């Protein structure tokens, strides 16, 4: 691996990783700064929108101290583009063997998405033991992850998909979970109306909650 930091360092950076879907480039910096003001300084910008790469570059340039990453990466070309834009880590909803092999030659750690024991075993064979369990709730939630992780104690997970204040405690109670991905601190109405103070408040509440859950 040529990675400049380990997946473990990414997971340890924060117990919650906000999943950011940025539709307007003008929202990128205010959104990131609002999260940071609430105590969250790690961001997963998903490549679901046309401005995603531009947003990653803007945040990486303006906030070099932040742990900025790219999500929804599905091929080698996107991996390279995200790293070139400034992403320090890469997250995928799933994986291909080509993507796993390519990422091993790059500088940013890849967190591949998995949903089954077979996918986890395949990832392990290629050297990946920090994985994204996705979509978490649709795949049975914390109970399913607990059962799947039982015979695979060497793997650490970041469950993402359907996680909210109502169920995050169930995931954080699992020994295999190091951090979770979520967007509950980024409500669509607050973003649309530019109510960044609400984002800061929700981020702060998330930080406090996660600290209590891990205490």
VENJODA-V609411 format. One record per pair of residues at least 4 apart in sequence whose ideal C-beta (glycine too) atoms are under 7 Angstrom apart, sorted by the first residue. I is the first residue (numbers start at 1). GAP is how many residues later the second one is. D is the distance in Angstrom with one decimal. If there is no record, write none. Layout:
BEGIN
I | GAP | D
I | GAP | D
END
This chain:
BEGIN
1 | 103 | 5.7
2 | 103 | 6.3
2 | 104 | 6.6
2 | 105 | 5.7
3 | 104 | 6.2
3 | 105 | 6.6
3 | 106 | 4.6
4 | 103 | 5.2
5 | 4 | 4.6
5 | 5 | 6.7
5 | 83 | 6.8
5 | 104 | 6.4
6 | 103 | 6.4
7 | 4 | 6.4
7 | 102 | 4.6
7 | 104 | 5.9
7 | 123 | 3.4
8 | 4 | 6.0
8 | 122 | 6.3
9 | 4 | 6.7
10 | 57 | 6.9
10 | 79 | 4.7
10 | 99 | 6.1
10 | 101 | 6.9
11 | 119 | 6.0
11 | 145 | 6.1
11 | 147 | 6.3
11 | 167 | 3.9
11 | 168 | 4.9
12 | 166 | 6.9
13 | 29 | 4.8
13 | 54 | 5.0
14 | 26 | 6.0
14 | 28 | 4.7
14 | 165 | 6.3
15 | 164 | 5.2
15 | 195 | 3.9
15 | 199 | 6.0
16 | 24 | 6.7
16 | 163 | 6.4
16 | 164 | 5.6
16 | 166 | 6.1
16 | 190 | 5.3
16 | 194 | 5.4
17 | 25 | 5.5
17 | 27 | 5.2
17 | 141 | 6.7
17 | 162 | 5.9
17 | 164 | 4.7
18 | 17 | 5.6
18 | 22 | 5.9
18 | 25 | 6.0
18 | 26 | 6.8
18 | 164 | 6.9
18 | 165 | 6.5
18 | 167 | 5.8
18 | 168 | 6.0
19 | 25 | 5.2
19 | 27 | 6.3
19 | 52 | 6.4
19 | 141 | 6.6
19 | 162 | 5.2
19 | 163 | 6.4
19 | 164 | 4.6
20 | 11 | 6.2
20 | 23 | 5.6
20 | 24 | 6.4
20 | 25 | 4.9
20 | 26 | 6.7
20 | 166 | 6.5
21 | 25 | 5.3
21 | 27 | 5.6
21 | 28 | 6.5
22 | 5 | 5.7
22 | 6 | 5.2
22 | 9 | 6.8
22 | 23 | 6.1
22 | 27 | 5.9
22 | 29 | 6.0
22 | 30 | 6.3
22 | 33 | 4.5
23 | 26 | 5.3
24 | 27 | 6.9
25 | 26 | 4.4
25 | 29 | 5.4
25 | 30 | 6.0
25 | 33 | 6.9
27 | 4 | 5.2
27 | 164 | 6.1
28 | 4 | 6.4
28 | 27 | 3.8
28 | 30 | 5.0
28 | 31 | 5.9
29 | 4 | 5.9
29 | 29 | 5.9
29 | 30 | 6.5
29 | 33 | 5.7
30 | 4 | 6.1
30 | 166 | 5.2
31 | 4 | 6.6
31 | 160 | 6.7
31 | 168 | 6.7
32 | 4 | 6.3
32 | 11 | 5.7
32 | 27 | 4.8
32 | 31 | 6.0
32 | 34 | 6.7
33 | 4 | 6.2
34 | 4 | 6.8
34 | 162 | 3.9
34 | 165 | 4.0
34 | 166 | 4.7
34 | 169 | 7.0
35 | 5 | 4.5
35 | 8 | 6.7
35 | 164 | 6.4
35 | 168 | 4.9
36 | 4 | 6.6
36 | 5 | 5.1
36 | 27 | 7.0
36 | 30 | 6.7
37 | 163 | 4.4
38 | 162 | 4.3
38 | 163 | 6.8
38 | 164 | 7.0
38 | 165 | 2.6
38 | 166 | 4.0
38 | 169 | 6.5
39 | 164 | 6.2
39 | 165 | 5.7
39 | 168 | 4.0
40 | 163 | 4.8
40 | 166 | 7.0
40 | 167 | 6.3
41 | 25 | 5.2
41 | 26 | 6.4
42 | 25 | 4.0
43 | 16 | 6.5
43 | 23 | 6.4
43 | 25 | 5.3
43 | 26 | 6.6
44 | 25 | 4.9
44 | 27 | 4.3
44 | 47 | 5.7
44 | 137 | 6.3
45 | 7 | 5.6
45 | 10 | 5.4
45 | 11 | 5.1
45 | 23 | 7.0
45 | 25 | 5.8
45 | 26 | 6.7
46 | 6 | 6.5
46 | 25 | 4.2
46 | 26 | 4.3
47 | 5 | 4.6
47 | 23 | 6.0
47 | 24 | 6.8
47 | 25 | 4.6
47 | 26 | 6.3
47 | 31 | 5.9
47 | 35 | 6.8
48 | 4 | 6.7
48 | 24 | 5.4
51 | 4 | 5.4
52 | 4 | 6.5
53 | 4 | 6.5
53 | 28 | 5.9
53 | 29 | 6.8
53 | 32 | 4.6
54 | 4 | 6.3
55 | 4 | 6.3
56 | 4 | 6.0
56 | 12 | 6.0
56 | 14 | 5.9
56 | 26 | 6.4
56 | 29 | 4.3
56 | 30 | 5.5
56 | 31 | 5.5
57 | 4 | 6.1
57 | 28 | 4.4
57 | 29 | 5.3
58 | 4 | 6.1
59 | 4 | 5.5
59 | 7 | 6.5
59 | 9 | 5.1
60 | 4 | 6.9
60 | 8 | 5.0
60 | 25 | 6.9
60 | 26 | 2.8
61 | 25 | 6.9
67 | 21 | 5.8
68 | 18 | 6.2
68 | 19 | 6.1
68 | 20 | 5.8
69 | 18 | 5.4
69 | 19 | 6.0
69 | 20 | 4.0
69 | 21 | 6.5
69 | 22 | 6.1
70 | 12 | 3.5
70 | 17 | 4.0
70 | 20 | 5.5
71 | 20 | 4.3
72 | 21 | 6.1
73 | 5 | 4.7
73 | 6 | 5.4
73 | 9 | 6.1
73 | 17 | 5.1
73 | 18 | 6.7
73 | 19 | 4.8
74 | 4 | 6.2
74 | 18 | 6.2
75 | 24 | 6.1
76 | 4 | 6.4
76 | 22 | 6.3
76 | 23 | 6.1
76 | 26 | 4.0
77 | 4 | 6.3
78 | 4 | 6.1
79 | 4 | 6.4
79 | 11 | 5.7
79 | 20 | 6.8
79 | 23 | 6.2
79 | 24 | 5.8
79 | 27 | 6.2
80 | 4 | 6.2
81 | 4 | 6.4
82 | 5 | 4.1
82 | 8 | 5.9
83 | 4 | 5.5
83 | 23 | 5.9
83 | 24 | 6.2
83 | 25 | 4.9
87 | 21 | 5.8
88 | 20 | 5.9
89 | 19 | 5.5
89 | 20 | 5.2
89 | 22 | 6.7
90 | 13 | 6.6
90 | 18 | 5.1
90 | 20 | 4.7
90 | 21 | 7.0
91 | 20 | 4.6
91 | 41 | 5.8
92 | 7 | 6.6
92 | 18 | 6.7
92 | 20 | 5.3
92 | 21 | 5.1
93 | 20 | 4.4
93 | 41 | 5.5
94 | 19 | 4.7
95 | 4 | 5.2
95 | 5 | 5.5
95 | 17 | 4.0
95 | 18 | 6.5
95 | 28 | 6.9
97 | 4 | 6.1
98 | 4 | 6.1
99 | 4 | 6.2
100 | 4 | 6.9
100 | 12 | 6.4
100 | 23 | 6.9
100 | 26 | 4.7
100 | 28 | 6.4
102 | 4 | 6.8
103 | 7 | 3.7
104 | 23 | 6.7
111 | 19 | 5.9
111 | 20 | 6.5
111 | 21 | 5.1
111 | 47 | 6.3
112 | 11 | 5.4
112 | 16 | 5.6
112 | 19 | 5.8
112 | 20 | 6.7
113 | 19 | 4.4
113 | 21 | 4.3
114 | 5 | 4.1
114 | 6 | 5.1
114 | 9 | 6.1
114 | 17 | 4.9
114 | 18 | 6.9
114 | 19 | 6.4
115 | 4 | 6.2
115 | 19 | 6.6
115 | 24 | 5.0
117 | 4 | 6.3
117 | 31 | 5.7
117 | 35 | 7.0
118 | 4 | 6.4
119 | 4 | 6.4
120 | 4 | 6.3
120 | 11 | 6.4
120 | 32 | 5.7
120 | 35 | 6.0
121 | 4 | 6.5
122 | 4 | 6.9
123 | 5 | 4.1
123 | 8 | 5.9
124 | 4 | 6.6
124 | 5 | 6.0
129 | 25 | 5.7
129 | 26 | 5.3
129 | 27 | 6.7
130 | 26 | 5.1
131 | 24 | 6.0
131 | 26 | 5.7
132 | 26 | 5.0
132 | 28 | 5.7
133 | 12 | 5.3
133 | 24 | 4.8
133 | 26 | 4.2
134 | 26 | 5.1
134 | 27 | 5.0
135 | 4 | 6.0
135 | 26 | 3.1
135 | 27 | 6.2
136 | 5 | 6.4
136 | 9 | 6.9
136 | 23 | 3.9
136 | 24 | 5.9
136 | 25 | 4.5
136 | 26 | 5.8
136 | 27 | 6.0
137 | 4 | 5.2
137 | 24 | 5.9
137 | 25 | 2.9
137 | 26 | 7.0
138 | 23 | 6.3
138 | 24 | 6.4
139 | 5 | 5.6
140 | 4 | 2.6
141 | 26 | 6.8
141 | 29 | 6.9
142 | 4 | 6.2
142 | 25 | 7.0
142 | 28 | 3.8
142 | 29 | 4.9
142 | 32 | 6.2
143 | 4 | 6.7
144 | 4 | 6.1
145 | 4 | 5.8
145 | 12 | 6.5
145 | 14 | 6.0
145 | 29 | 6.3
145 | 31 | 6.9
146 | 4 | 6.8
146 | 28 | 5.5
149 | 6 | 6.4
149 | 8 | 6.7
149 | 27 | 4.0
155 | 21 | 6.4
156 | 20 | 6.3
156 | 22 | 4.7
157 | 19 | 5.2
157 | 20 | 5.4
158 | 20 | 6.6
158 | 21 | 5.0
158 | 22 | 6.3
158 | 23 | 5.6
159 | 4 | 6.3
159 | 12 | 5.1
159 | 18 | 6.2
159 | 21 | 5.5
160 | 20 | 6.8
160 | 21 | 3.2
163 | 4 | 6.2
163 | 5 | 5.5
163 | 8 | 6.5
163 | 17 | 5.3
163 | 18 | 7.0
163 | 19 | 4.5
164 | 4 | 6.7
164 | 18 | 6.8
164 | 20 | 4.8
165 | 19 | 6.0
167 | 4 | 6.9
168 | 4 | 6.1
168 | 12 | 6.0
169 | 4 | 6.3
169 | 44 | 5.6
171 | 6 | 5.1
171 | 9 | 5.5
172 | 5 | 6.0
172 | 8 | 6.9
172 | 38 | 6.9
172 | 41 | 4.3
172 | 42 | 6.5
185 | 14 | 6.3
185 | 17 | 3.9
185 | 18 | 4.8
185 | 21 | 5.1
186 | 5 | 6.3
186 | 13 | 6.2
188 | 4 | 6.0
189 | 4 | 6.1
190 | 5 | 4.3
190 | 8 | 4.3
190 | 9 | 5.6
196 | 4 | 6.3
197 | 4 | 6.4
198 | 4 | 6.3
199 | 4 | 6.1
200 | 4 | 6.3
201 | 4 | 6.5
202 | 4 | 6.4
203 | 4 | 6.5
204 | 4 | 6.5
205 | 4 | 6.2
206 | 4 | 6.2
207 | 4 | 6.3
208 | 4 | 6.5
209 | 4 | 6.3
210 | 4 | 6.3
211 | 4 | 6.3
END
